[in-house]
Amino acid sequence: MTLFYYIAASHELPTGSFGQKKTVMTINDYVTNVNPAAKDQRNMQILLEKYPKGEKLMEVYDSEEDAAGIFITGPITIQASHLFRHPFVYQVNPEGGSFKINEEIKQSHPISYQTSKKCLIELFEYLHRNMELGEDSELYSCWASGKERFLDAPKKELDLVIELSSFRLENEFEWKERQYIRIKK
């Protein structure tokens, strides 16, 4: 089973990857100018065999934090009208991190903490960019596969309202399973 994250909005939202800092270059440029030692790595050898001219494009990140961000797909067609007030429902995935940060993660896995914090920052910046003043959006997460993922009701004790104008992401935040979050701008 997978933990799914959703955004519901009153209007269509942009989809795709957000927040990643990447350079796009050919395989040949990468092994010639960036990392010549990569020619000796098995994965690169397989790519070079498949694309002998080295013209295939690849994404290069300077750090794990640069590779972190969010990916938005949708709108989805699964009916979840009992959960969301808004008609446009999108799946959102953290890329290179998660939607959970805390002091324990910061101490034990500092890179994971940084990539996860970046995923959360990108999520809230995405919402801020794509919402009008006075508008609200909804967030929800749940474990499950298929259409039955929306059968369980949200855990009311986890309900949260976030005012984007005053919200500051601190060192601890977790978008929990079956948590309904209303975002207001």
C-alpha positions in Angstrom: 0.0 0.0 0.0 1.0 3.6 -0.6 0.4 6.8 1.2 -1.3 9.1 -1.2 -1.5 12.9 -0.9 -4.1 15.1 -2.5 -4.9 18.8 -3.1 -8.4 19.9 -3.9 -9.0 23.3 -5.5 -11.9 25.3 -6.9 -10.0 25.7 -10.2 -7.5 23.9 -12.3 -3.9 23.8 -11.1 -0.7 23.5 -13.0 0.8 20.0 -13.0 4.4 18.7 -13.3 7.5 18.9 -11.2 8.2 22.0 -9.0 11.2 23.1 -7.0 13.9 21.0 -8.5 17.2 22.7 -9.5 18.6 20.7 -12.4 20.8 20.9 -15.4 19.9 19.0 -18.5 22.8 17.8 -20.7 23.6 15.0 -23.0 25.2 11.8 -21.6 28.3 12.6 -23.6 28.6 16.1 -22.1 28.2 14.6 -18.6 30.9 11.9 -19.0 33.2 14.3 -20.8 32.9 17.5 -18.7 31.2 16.7 -15.4 32.1 13.2 -14.3 34.6 11.3 -16.5 34.7 8.5 -13.9 31.1 7.7 -14.6 32.3 6.0 -17.8 33.5 3.1 -15.5 30.1 2.7 -13.7 27.9 -0.1 -14.9 24.7 2.0 -15.2 26.5 4.6 -17.4 28.0 1.8 -19.5 24.5 0.4 -20.1 23.3 3.9 -21.2 26.2 4.4 -23.5 25.6 1.0 -25.1 22.0 1.9 -25.6 22.8 5.4 -26.9 26.3 5.0 -28.4 26.4 8.6 -29.7 25.7 9.9 -26.2 23.0 12.3 -27.4 20.4 11.2 -24.9 19.5 14.0 -22.5 19.8 13.5 -18.8 19.1 15.5 -15.7 22.0 16.4 -13.4 21.6 17.7 -9.8 24.3 19.3 -7.8 22.9 17.9 -4.5 20.2 15.8 -3.0 18.4 19.0 -1.9 18.5 20.2 -5.5 16.7 17.0 -6.6 13.9 17.5 -4.0 10.6 19.0 -4.8 7.0 18.1 -5.5 5.2 16.4 -8.4 1.6 17.2 -9.2 -0.7 15.0 -11.4 -4.3 15.3 -12.2 -7.0 16.2 -11.9 -8.0 12.7 -10.9 -11.3 11.2 -11.8 -11.9 9.2 -8.6 -15.0 10.5 -6.9 -14.2 11.8 -3.4 -17.0 14.3 -3.0 -17.7 13.3 0.6 -14.1 14.4 1.4 -13.6 17.5 -0.7 -15.7 20.5 -1.2 -13.7 21.5 -4.3 -14.1 19.7 -7.7 -10.5 19.7 -8.9 -8.5 17.0 -7.1 -4.8 16.4 -7.7 -2.3 13.9 -6.4 0.8 15.5 -5.0 4.0 13.5 -4.4 7.2 14.6 -2.6 10.2 14.0 -4.8 13.4 13.1 -3.0 12.0 13.6 0.4 8.7 13.4 2.4 6.1 15.6 4.0 7.4 15.0 7.5 10.2 16.8 9.4 11.1 16.8 13.1 14.0 17.2 15.4 14.7 13.4 15.5 15.1 13.3 11.7 17.1 16.4 11.7 19.6 14.8 14.1 19.7 11.3 12.8 19.3 11.9 9.0 20.2 15.6 8.3 20.1 15.2 4.5 16.7 13.5 4.6 15.5 16.4 6.9 16.7 19.0 4.4 15.1 17.2 1.4 11.9 16.7 3.2 11.8 20.3 4.4 12.3 21.4 0.8 9.4 19.3 -0.3 7.2 21.0 2.3 8.5 24.5 1.4 7.7 23.7 -2.3 4.2 22.5 -1.4 3.3 25.6 0.5 4.9 27.9 -2.1 3.0 26.1 -4.8 -0.2 26.7 -2.9 0.6 30.3 -2.4 1.4 30.9 -6.1 -1.8 29.1 -7.2 -4.4 30.5 -4.8 -6.1 33.9 -4.9 -6.6 36.1 -1.9 -9.7 34.9 0.0 -9.5 31.4 -1.6 -9.0 28.1 0.1 -7.7 24.7 -0.9 -7.9 21.3 0.8 -5.2 18.7 1.5 -5.8 15.1 2.4 -3.7 11.9 2.7 -4.6 8.3 3.0 -3.2 4.8 2.7 -4.8 2.4 0.2 -5.0 1.3 -3.4 -7.7 1.8 -5.9 -11.0 3.6 -5.4 -11.4 2.4 -1.8 -8.8 4.9 -0.6 -11.5 7.4 0.0 -13.9 5.2 1.9 -12.4 5.9 5.4 -13.4 9.2 6.9 -10.7 11.7 7.9 -9.6 11.6 11.5 -11.4 14.7 12.8 -8.8 15.0 15.7 -6.1 15.7 13.0 -8.1 18.4 11.1 -6.0 21.5 10.7 -6.5 25.0 9.2 -3.4 26.8 7.9 -3.5 30.5 7.1 -0.8 31.0 4.4 -0.3 34.7 5.3 0.9 33.8 8.8 2.1 30.2 8.4 5.8 29.6 9.1 7.3 26.2 8.5 9.3 25.5 11.7 11.4 22.4 12.5 8.5 20.1 12.9 5.6 19.3 10.6 3.9 16.2 9.4 1.1 15.7 6.9 -0.5 12.7 8.6 -2.5 9.8 7.2 -6.2 10.6 7.0 -5.5 14.2 7.9 -7.7 16.9 6.4 -6.0 20.3 6.1 -7.7 23.4 4.9 -5.4 26.0 3.4 -6.6 29.6 3.4 -5.0 32.6 1.7 
